[in-house]
Amino acid sequence: MPPQYRLPFEKPLVVLEDRLAEFERVPDPDFSLRDQIRTTRLELKKLRREVFEKLDPWEIVQVARHPDRPHSSDYLELVFDEFVELHGDRSFGDDPAVITGFAKLEERRVMFIGQQKGHNLKDREKTQNGSPHPEGYRKALVRMQMAEKFKLPIVCFIDTQGAYPGIGAEERGQAYQIALNIREMSQVDTPIICIVIGEGGSGGALAIGIGDHIAMLQYTYYSVISPEGCAGILWKDRKYADKAARALKFTSADLLRFGVIDEIIPEPLGAAHRDHRSTAMYLKGALQRILKDVTAIPKAELLNRRYEKFRRIGVFEEVGA
């Protein structure tokens, strides 16, 4: 089914999608109409491939932010077999922008931590569009320590433009909590898998992003700052966000090439917002394989390998003329 909201570069697809939908509404199509349906489907598939193979970084950002894109709560239903949510940070309150709890994937039990935006205006207001407060990150850290105690692997789904920058969040120690999470995640003695499912913005993403295996869905980004924030700093105007997106080199293909991430998980033709179930199938398969690999790492080597992994990021050599 075509998404309700169409991105600017998807406009060439709209005519074919609407035509196909009109054909398929006919209750008893004759041979000629069935042939038109088949032809239109082939044309649509070809056009989708052409459009999505040529996306530039700013267009990928728009796909990552698409309102119909599946969120953590959707994947909990489509990927995992069981989920028992755990609320609160044992200190201040419960931040709805972070979902935590025990989950089951086939026969394997894990601790799930995911950032959540919400699909409607009410939920997005409640979660600040997926921008957690300090209590959200504290909730995540408490669950990580619980996972370490019960010897459960941790699965983190990242999807945020950044941590919430409001006065209350700053008063409650936003920067300190993010730094604490980063330090403590580097020392949690249980396997950690981090997957960017939408946006991966700034310290808000990194606060649950220190893992033994880091993956990104195909049409996502992972960056030290949002393109709008970068444009505001460098060019003093958010209208240059597309220029900033090109300069930041934050797409999954860029980061795999730089060695920042370990894997790109493919999305179905037309991206995740067009086919939630196929995306979940790809994600589940990758997650099962990654869990098998990381849980096989000897416990004595786990923390050393994690340390070395992050020490290698950004290392380069200069060759003299």
MOKAQUI-V331658 format. One record per helix or strand of 3 or more residues. SS is the DSSP state (hx for helix, st for strand). FROM is the first residue (numbers start at 0). LEN is the number of residues. Records with the same first field share a line. If there is no record, write none. Layout:
# MOKAQUI-V331658
SS = FROM-LEN / FROM-LEN
This chain:
# MOKAQUI-V331658
hx = 7-17 / 30-23 / 56-8 / 71-7 / 120-7 / 133-16 / 166-5 / 173-12 / 201-5 / 226-8 / 237-11 / 251-7 / 271-3 / 275-20 / 298-14
st = 81-4 / 97-8 / 107-8 / 152-8 / 191-10 / 212-5 / 220-3 / 262-3
